């Protein structure tokens, strides 16, 4: 079955190869780290110390790894940390976040046996932590064969993903034998993984480490810089549309237009932060066509920044810093069947949060927020009705500070109540981290 998987993986790679080559000519995101993905990594010297490899797919997993890295290096200072990512945006963020902690930040290898072995030979990890649930079949087998321990950390497995894996349940059960420990976010995540065949004694429930995220001083400094540059104040309340996907920006701009038209007092402003950097230009053109005055983060500072009705946050890793400046945060990926994006950062910043109907990726978290009156979630609607309903919600929240503040404080209380997953994670990892440390 591993042979068949490798053949199918190779066919998929060959189909996508023209895209890689075309992207290489433009120095685009798919070509980034191309040779590293074949296992040709930069020079790395562990100085005889054990190596801890943490793999983060993209921005969300990289951010989630922050509290774990802090706790791990505090408890196990003798380890050398290396971090891999799959996406270009994750790579950029990881290089910034872990500049002082990681000995090496690199791209995750393509999932062939020979590329994985080449990377493992270079890194020689004692322990590999996979953030959330990235089941790369050859990687798990080759890492196990190398003698390294493998743990899934902050694991989550949606019903949809579990359903896909169930079509190859016998094979997945074999792959899961190579996982030494699975630290899952919720009871449902754990049950889904066990249904796929992992041994129950390998599975623990730790909660979601994203609740443990803190805003540190550099972020506070950036918040103040953004506040000053865009002259953000309560006199023109800011609505943030965070981590948006197509066609959400169009729907939100329509809702914003309706909101401004019916605002009785202070005229709101809108900041849009698209989820994927490759869409920055597309969204800029969309905003330009609305007739709103607008500016964007990437351009040189000018006086128009202070008066722009719409701001485009076309930067990576800065969204967290602008959440504290908002009155309302709409979290994207939720007006379409994508499954939603993370609501915990705006909750940690004590903001009033609104989402669309489609939040399957964060099912347990959204459920708790709804139960605690800590979020407003739109019903399932078509595009026209979504814009109309979103405008209604924006107006209600802008005109009722008490409701807005109650939502924000309830959201923050949910975050505080659920903190501690990082410590639970370290406690479960301790036994084989200490074992590997002495090898």
Backbone torsions as a table, in degrees:
resi	resn	phi	psi	omega
1	UNK	NA	-34.9	177.5
2	UNK	-64.4	-35.7	178.0
3	UNK	-64.2	-46.0	179.4
4	UNK	-61.6	-43.0	178.2
5	UNK	-59.2	-44.9	-178.5
6	UNK	-65.0	-36.2	178.0
7	UNK	-65.4	-47.4	179.7
8	UNK	-64.0	-38.8	177.8
9	UNK	-62.4	-41.2	179.5
10	UNK	-65.5	-40.1	178.4
11	UNK	-62.5	-44.6	177.6
12	UNK	-60.2	-40.6	179.1
13	UNK	-63.5	-43.7	-179.5
14	UNK	-64.4	-36.9	177.6
15	UNK	-63.6	-38.7	-177.7
16	UNK	-86.1	-8.7	-175.4
17	UNK	-57.7	-43.4	177.1
18	UNK	-56.9	-35.3	178.6
19	UNK	-66.4	-41.9	176.4
20	UNK	-59.4	-46.8	-176.7
21	UNK	-65.7	-44.1	177.6
22	UNK	-61.3	-41.3	-179.3
23	UNK	-66.8	-33.8	179.5
24	UNK	-62.8	-37.3	179.3
25	UNK	-64.9	-31.8	179.6
26	UNK	-94.2	0.7	-176.1
27	UNK	54.8	46.2	-177.1
28	UNK	-89.4	-172.0	-169.7
29	UNK	-71.4	-32.1	-175.6
30	UNK	-74.1	-23.6	-179.4
31	UNK	-87.5	-14.0	-177.0
32	UNK	-58.7	130.7	178.3
33	UNK	65.2	25.8	-173.4
34	UNK	-55.5	-46.9	-177.2
35	UNK	-75.1	-30.0	174.2
36	UNK	-61.6	-34.5	179.7
37	UNK	-67.8	-16.9	172.8
38	UNK	-90.6	7.3	176.8
39	UNK	92.5	2.0	178.4
40	UNK	-86.1	86.3	-173.7
41	UNK	-95.5	159.6	176.1
42	UNK	-61.2	162.5	178.1
43	UNK	-59.9	139.8	-178.1
44	UNK	-145.8	126.0	-179.9
45	UNK	-120.3	116.3	-177.6
46	UNK	-82.7	-4.3	-179.5
47	UNK	55.3	30.8	178.4
48	UNK	79.3	1.4	-179.7
49	UNK	-87.9	154.0	174.2
50	UNK	-66.6	149.5	-175.8
51	UNK	-112.5	131.5	175.3
52	UNK	-108.0	117.2	-179.1
53	UNK	-104.2	120.4	174.8
54	UNK	-110.3	125.9	178.0
55	UNK	-106.3	126.1	177.5
56	UNK	-122.2	130.3	-178.1
57	UNK	-66.3	-58.7	-173.3
58	UNK	-143.0	-152.6	-173.6
59	UNK	-63.3	-45.0	-177.3
60	UNK	-60.0	-46.6	-179.6
61	UNK	-69.4	-34.2	178.8
62	UNK	-65.0	-44.9	176.5
63	UNK	-62.9	-39.8	-179.7
64	UNK	-63.9	-28.6	-178.1
65	UNK	-73.4	-16.8	-173.6
66	UNK	-57.0	-54.4	-179.1
67	UNK	-64.4	-30.6	178.6
68	UNK	-68.8	-43.8	178.8
69	UNK	-60.2	-43.3	179.8
70	UNK	-58.5	-47.5	-178.7
71	UNK	-69.5	-40.2	-178.5
72	UNK	-62.7	-47.7	-176.9
73	UNK	-71.2	-24.4	174.5
74	UNK	-70.8	-42.2	-178.5
75	UNK	-80.4	-33.5	-173.9
76	UNK	-129.5	69.2	-175.8
77	UNK	-68.4	-14.3	-178.6
78	UNK	-80.2	-7.2	178.7
79	UNK	-83.2	144.1	165.8
80	UNK	-91.0	129.5	-179.3
81	UNK	-97.6	132.6	169.0
82	UNK	-127.1	148.1	-175.5
83	UNK	-130.3	132.1	174.2
84	UNK	-117.2	153.7	174.2
85	UNK	-136.1	163.1	176.5
86	UNK	-95.6	-42.4	-174.3
87	UNK	-94.8	160.2	178.1
88	UNK	-66.4	-40.5	179.7
89	UNK	-65.7	-39.9	176.7
90	UNK	-62.9	-38.7	179.8
91	UNK	-63.7	-45.6	179.9
92	UNK	-60.6	-46.0	-179.5
93	UNK	-65.9	-42.4	-179.4
94	UNK	-61.7	-39.6	178.8
95	UNK	-63.7	-34.2	178.5
96	UNK	-77.0	-46.9	-174.9
97	UNK	-69.1	-38.7	-172.3
98	UNK	-110.8	25.9	-178.6
99	UNK	-57.1	-36.2	-177.2
100	UNK	-92.1	-22.4	-174.6
101	UNK	-95.5	-38.5	-171.6
102	UNK	-89.4	134.7	174.8
103	UNK	-74.4	-25.2	-178.6
104	UNK	-155.8	136.6	171.5
105	UNK	-122.8	127.6	-172.0
106	UNK	-150.5	171.5	179.1
107	UNK	-85.7	139.0	179.2
108	UNK	-63.8	139.2	-176.9
109	UNK	-70.9	151.7	168.5
110	UNK	-56.5	150.7	-170.6
111	UNK	-90.8	55.9	165.1
112	UNK	-104.1	155.4	179.6
113	UNK	-58.3	-43.1	-174.3
114	UNK	-71.1	-35.2	178.9
115	UNK	-71.6	-40.4	178.8
116	UNK	-64.5	-45.0	179.8
117	UNK	-61.3	-38.1	179.9
118	UNK	-63.2	-43.1	179.0
119	UNK	-67.1	-42.0	-179.9
120	UNK	-64.3	-37.5	178.9
121	UNK	-64.1	-34.4	-179.7
122	UNK	-75.1	-42.9	-173.6
123	UNK	-85.0	-39.4	-176.7
124	UNK	51.9	58.4	-177.8
125	UNK	-72.6	148.6	170.1
126	UNK	-91.2	-35.2	-178.2
127	UNK	-137.1	136.5	175.1
128	UNK	-121.0	125.2	176.2
129	UNK	-110.4	124.3	-179.8
130	UNK	-106.5	113.8	-178.5
131	UNK	-71.6	131.5	-176.8
132	UNK	63.1	-136.9	-171.5
133	UNK	-132.6	78.2	176.8
134	UNK	-97.0	97.9	-177.4
135	UNK	-95.2	80.7	174.5
136	UNK	-88.2	114.2	-164.8
137	UNK	-63.9	-51.1	-179.5
138	UNK	-66.9	-35.7	179.5
139	UNK	-61.7	-45.5	-179.1
140	UNK	-64.4	-41.9	-179.5
141	UNK	-66.8	-46.5	-176.8
142	UNK	-69.2	-34.0	177.5
143	UNK	-67.0	-42.0	176.5
144	UNK	-61.5	-43.4	179.7
145	UNK	-64.4	-28.8	-179.1
146	UNK	-73.3	-13.0	-179.4
147	UNK	98.3	-4.4	179.4
148	UNK	-77.5	148.6	173.6
149	UNK	-83.2	143.4	-178.0
150	UNK	-123.7	128.8	176.8
151	UNK	-131.4	137.2	168.2
152	UNK	-86.7	129.4	-176.1
153	UNK	-121.8	137.4	-176.9
154	UNK	56.9	37.9	-172.7
155	UNK	-67.7	141.1	172.0
156	UNK	-141.0	146.5	-179.0
157	UNK	-144.2	108.8	-178.3
158	UNK	-72.4	161.8	177.5
159	UNK	-60.3	-37.3	-180.0
160	UNK	-64.3	-46.9	179.8
161	UNK	-65.7	-42.1	178.6
162	UNK	-61.0	-37.3	178.1
163	UNK	-63.9	-40.3	178.2
164	UNK	-65.1	-45.2	-179.5
165	UNK	-64.5	-29.4	-176.5
166	UNK	-65.2	-19.1	177.9
167	UNK	-69.7	-20.8	176.9
168	UNK	-125.5	45.9	-170.6
169	UNK	-59.1	-40.2	-178.6
170	UNK	-63.1	-42.1	179.2
171	UNK	-68.8	-43.2	179.7
172	UNK	-61.7	-39.6	178.2
173	UNK	-59.1	-40.4	178.1
174	UNK	-66.1	-43.0	179.2
175	UNK	-61.7	-40.4	-177.5
176	UNK	-68.8	-14.5	173.9
177	UNK	-64.0	-23.6	-177.4
178	UNK	-85.0	-2.8	177.3
179	UNK	-94.7	125.1	-178.0
180	UNK	-85.1	-27.0	-176.6
181	UNK	-156.5	137.5	177.7
182	UNK	-126.9	107.9	179.8
183	UNK	-97.9	103.2	-170.4
184	UNK	-100.1	153.6	-176.1
185	UNK	-70.8	-43.3	-174.3
186	UNK	-134.7	167.5	177.1
187	UNK	-60.5	-39.8	179.8
188	UNK	-65.5	-40.4	176.5
189	UNK	-60.1	-43.3	-179.1
190	UNK	-64.2	-44.0	-179.1
191	UNK	-63.5	-41.1	180.0
192	UNK	-62.9	-41.7	-179.9
193	UNK	-67.1	-39.0	179.4
194	UNK	-67.7	-33.6	176.3
195	UNK	-63.5	-26.1	178.3
196	UNK	-81.4	-9.1	171.0
197	UNK	121.5	-1.5	177.8
198	UNK	-71.8	145.5	180.0
199	UNK	-65.8	137.5	-176.5
200	UNK	-61.3	-31.8	-178.2
201	UNK	-72.6	-9.2	176.6
202	UNK	-89.8	-9.5	-171.6
203	UNK	-105.1	130.1	176.5
204	UNK	-131.0	153.7	178.0
205	UNK	-108.6	121.6	-174.9
206	UNK	-117.4	-9.9	-171.1
207	UNK	87.0	-174.3	-174.5
208	UNK	-104.5	118.8	-177.8
209	UNK	-67.5	-14.7	178.8
210	UNK	-65.4	-20.5	174.6
211	UNK	-68.5	-19.5	-175.0
212	UNK	-89.4	1.1	-177.6
213	UNK	-65.5	133.2	176.5
214	UNK	-114.1	150.9	170.3
215	UNK	-90.5	121.1	-177.9
216	UNK	-99.7	179.1	-173.6
217	UNK	-61.0	-45.4	178.2
218	UNK	-54.9	-36.9	178.8
219	UNK	-67.9	-38.5	177.8
220	UNK	-62.7	-39.7	177.0
221	UNK	-62.1	-42.9	179.0
222	UNK	-64.9	-38.8	177.2
223	UNK	-56.5	-45.3	-179.7
224	UNK	-67.2	-36.3	177.1
225	UNK	-62.6	-43.6	-179.5
226	UNK	-68.6	-39.5	177.6
227	UNK	-58.3	-45.7	-177.6
228	UNK	-69.4	-45.4	-176.7
229	UNK	-61.2	-44.1	-175.3
230	UNK	-99.3	9.7	176.8
231	UNK	48.5	49.4	-177.1
232	UNK	-81.1	126.4	180.0
233	UNK	-149.9	167.8	180.0
234	UNK	-70.2	-13.4	176.7
235	UNK	-69.1	-22.2	174.9
236	UNK	-135.8	79.0	-170.7
237	UNK	-55.1	136.4	-175.8
238	UNK	-93.9	129.7	170.2
239	UNK	-105.0	128.3	176.7
240	UNK	-106.6	130.6	170.4
241	UNK	-105.0	102.8	-168.5
242	UNK	-100.9	138.0	173.7
243	UNK	54.4	49.8	-176.3
244	UNK	-81.3	153.8	175.9
245	UNK	-122.5	158.2	174.9
246	UNK	-67.1	140.0	0.1
247	UNK	-98.9	30.9	-173.9
248	UNK	-61.0	-36.7	-178.3
249	UNK	-58.8	-41.1	179.3
250	UNK	-63.0	-43.1	-179.5
251	UNK	-66.2	-39.8	-178.7
252	UNK	-69.6	-40.0	177.8
253	UNK	-63.0	-38.3	175.9
254	UNK	-64.4	-43.3	179.0
255	UNK	-64.0	-38.8	-179.7
256	UNK	-66.2	-40.3	177.9
257	UNK	-60.5	-43.2	179.0
258	UNK	-66.9	-37.9	179.6
259	UNK	-63.0	-46.9	179.7
260	UNK	-64.8	-38.0	-178.3
261	UNK	-63.1	-32.3	-175.3
262	UNK	-105.8	3.6	178.8
263	UNK	-68.2	132.2	-175.7
264	UNK	-90.4	-23.0	-172.5
265	UNK	-125.7	-98.6	-175.2
266	UNK	-83.3	136.6	179.7
267	UNK	-80.9	119.8	-178.9
268	UNK	-74.8	163.1	172.8
269	UNK	-120.3	161.2	-177.0
270	UNK	-127.2	134.8	170.6
271	UNK	-118.4	126.7	179.4
272	UNK	-110.2	129.0	177.7
273	UNK	-123.0	94.0	179.8
274	UNK	-61.1	147.6	-177.7
275	UNK	-66.9	-38.5	-173.5
276	UNK	-114.3	125.7	-177.1
277	UNK	-57.4	-31.4	-178.2
278	UNK	-65.3	-10.7	179.7
279	UNK	-99.2	1.1	-178.0
280	UNK	-55.8	-46.1	-177.6
281	UNK	-65.0	-43.3	179.3
282	UNK	-59.4	-44.2	-178.9
283	UNK	-69.8	-35.9	176.5
284	UNK	-59.2	-43.8	178.7
285	UNK	-64.4	-36.8	178.9
286	UNK	-64.4	-45.8	179.3
287	UNK	-63.7	-42.2	-178.8
288	UNK	-57.5	-34.2	-177.2
289	UNK	-80.1	-4.0	-177.0
290	UNK	-86.4	-19.4	-175.9
291	UNK	90.3	-7.2	175.1
292	UNK	-68.9	148.2	167.6
293	UNK	-72.8	141.7	-173.2
294	UNK	-152.8	162.3	174.7
295	UNK	-148.2	171.9	179.0
296	UNK	-139.1	152.7	-174.6
297	UNK	-59.6	-38.0	-171.8
298	UNK	-73.4	-18.2	-177.2
299	UNK	-81.5	164.2	179.1
300	UNK	-64.0	143.5	-179.8
301	UNK	-56.9	140.1	176.4
302	UNK	-152.6	170.7	-177.8
303	UNK	-64.1	-27.2	-177.0
304	UNK	-68.5	-19.8	176.8
305	UNK	-57.6	-36.1	-174.1
306	UNK	-74.7	-17.5	-175.1
307	UNK	-120.0	-1.3	-176.7
308	UNK	-60.7	132.7	177.2
309	UNK	-74.2	-31.6	178.1
310	UNK	-128.0	133.8	176.6
311	UNK	-117.5	133.5	175.2
312	UNK	-100.8	118.5	176.9
313	UNK	-88.9	85.3	-178.0
314	UNK	-98.1	62.3	179.5
315	UNK	-141.4	167.4	-178.4
316	UNK	-112.1	133.2	172.9
317	UNK	80.5	13.4	-178.3
318	UNK	-112.4	-5.6	-175.7
319	UNK	-60.2	-41.6	-179.1
320	UNK	-56.6	-32.8	-175.0
321	UNK	-77.2	-19.6	-178.3
322	UNK	-98.2	-12.9	177.4
323	UNK	-53.8	-42.8	-178.6
324	UNK	-62.2	-13.6	-178.1
325	UNK	-90.8	-8.7	-174.6
326	UNK	-87.8	156.1	167.5
327	UNK	-96.2	-34.0	-179.4
328	UNK	-136.2	139.1	174.4
329	UNK	-123.7	118.0	169.6
330	UNK	-92.5	126.6	-178.9
331	UNK	-100.2	120.2	-171.0
332	UNK	-78.3	-172.0	-174.5
333	UNK	70.6	12.8	-172.0
334	UNK	-121.8	-9.5	173.2
335	UNK	-87.6	-9.2	179.4
336	UNK	-125.9	163.0	-176.7
337	UNK	-74.2	39.0	175.4
338	UNK	-77.5	-37.1	178.4
339	UNK	115.9	-0.9	175.5
340	UNK	88.5	161.1	175.8
341	UNK	-115.5	176.9	-171.6
342	UNK	-68.5	126.2	179.5
343	UNK	-95.9	-3.6	-171.3
344	UNK	-74.6	-31.5	179.1
345	UNK	-64.9	-49.8	175.9
346	UNK	-64.0	-30.2	176.7
347	UNK	-66.3	-41.6	177.9
348	UNK	-63.8	-29.8	179.0
349	UNK	-84.8	3.1	177.6
350	UNK	60.1	52.9	177.3
351	UNK	-112.0	156.1	173.2
352	UNK	-76.8	126.8	-171.3
353	UNK	-113.4	138.5	175.5
354	UNK	-127.3	138.9	173.8
355	UNK	-133.6	167.0	170.3
356	UNK	-82.7	-169.6	-175.4
357	UNK	-74.0	-33.4	-168.9
358	UNK	-90.2	93.1	-178.5
359	UNK	-127.6	35.6	-174.9
360	UNK	-61.9	-29.6	-178.5
361	UNK	-67.1	-21.0	-178.7
362	UNK	-129.0	43.5	-172.5
363	UNK	-54.4	-51.8	-175.3
364	UNK	-67.0	-40.3	-178.6
365	UNK	-65.9	-48.8	-179.0
366	UNK	-62.2	-38.4	178.4
367	UNK	-59.2	-46.1	179.4
368	UNK	-65.4	-40.3	178.3
369	UNK	-62.3	-40.4	178.3
370	UNK	-64.9	-42.2	-179.8
371	UNK	-63.1	-30.5	-178.0
372	UNK	-97.8	14.2	-179.0
373	UNK	51.6	49.5	-174.9
374	UNK	-117.1	8.8	-178.2
375	UNK	-160.9	153.6	170.8
376	UNK	-111.4	124.6	178.9
377	UNK	-117.6	128.2	178.8
378	UNK	-71.6	150.2	172.3
379	UNK	-72.2	174.1	177.6
380	UNK	-72.9	118.0	-174.7
381	UNK	-137.7	161.0	172.1
382	UNK	-78.1	175.1	-173.3
383	UNK	-59.4	-45.2	-177.2
384	UNK	-63.2	-45.1	-179.5
385	UNK	-69.4	-31.6	178.3
386	UNK	-62.2	-45.4	179.0
387	UNK	-62.4	-43.2	-178.8
388	UNK	-63.8	-46.1	-178.5
389	UNK	-67.4	-39.2	179.3
390	UNK	-62.0	-41.5	177.6
391	UNK	-62.2	-41.8	178.4
392	UNK	-60.2	-45.2	-179.0
393	UNK	-65.5	-44.8	178.1
394	UNK	-56.7	-46.5	-179.0
395	UNK	-63.2	-44.6	179.8
396	UNK	-59.1	-44.0	-178.3
397	UNK	-71.7	-39.3	179.5
398	UNK	-65.6	-33.4	-176.5
399	UNK	-90.1	-5.6	-178.0
400	UNK	-131.6	87.8	-177.3
401	UNK	-61.9	-33.2	-178.2
402	UNK	-64.4	-44.5	178.4
403	UNK	-65.2	-43.5	-179.6
404	UNK	-60.2	-46.2	-178.4
405	UNK	-69.6	-33.8	177.8
406	UNK	-66.2	-44.0	175.8
407	UNK	-57.7	-44.7	-177.8
408	UNK	-64.6	-44.9	-179.0
409	UNK	-68.7	-36.2	177.1
410	UNK	-65.2	-39.6	178.9
411	UNK	-62.9	-43.9	179.2
412	UNK	-64.6	-38.0	178.6
413	UNK	-63.1	-38.4	177.4
414	UNK	-63.2	-42.2	178.1
415	UNK	-60.8	-48.3	-178.4
416	UNK	-61.3	-40.1	-179.1
417	UNK	-63.0	-32.3	-173.2
418	UNK	-99.9	7.9	179.5
419	UNK	-69.8	158.3	176.0
420	UNK	116.5	-3.6	-178.5
421	UNK	-63.5	-32.8	-179.3
422	UNK	-63.0	-43.7	179.5
423	UNK	-65.4	-40.1	177.3
424	UNK	-63.2	-40.1	179.9
425	UNK	-61.4	-47.5	-179.1
426	UNK	-62.5	-40.1	-179.2
427	UNK	-60.7	-41.1	179.9
428	UNK	-73.9	-29.1	-179.8
429	UNK	-80.7	-18.4	-168.2
430	UNK	-55.3	-42.9	-173.6
431	UNK	-60.3	-49.5	-178.4
432	UNK	-85.5	-14.0	170.1
433	UNK	-70.0	-40.6	178.8
434	UNK	-69.7	-35.9	178.0
435	UNK	-63.7	-47.0	-179.1
436	UNK	-67.0	-29.6	-177.7
437	UNK	-65.7	-28.4	-176.4
438	UNK	-95.7	-4.9	-178.6
439	UNK	-71.3	NA	NA
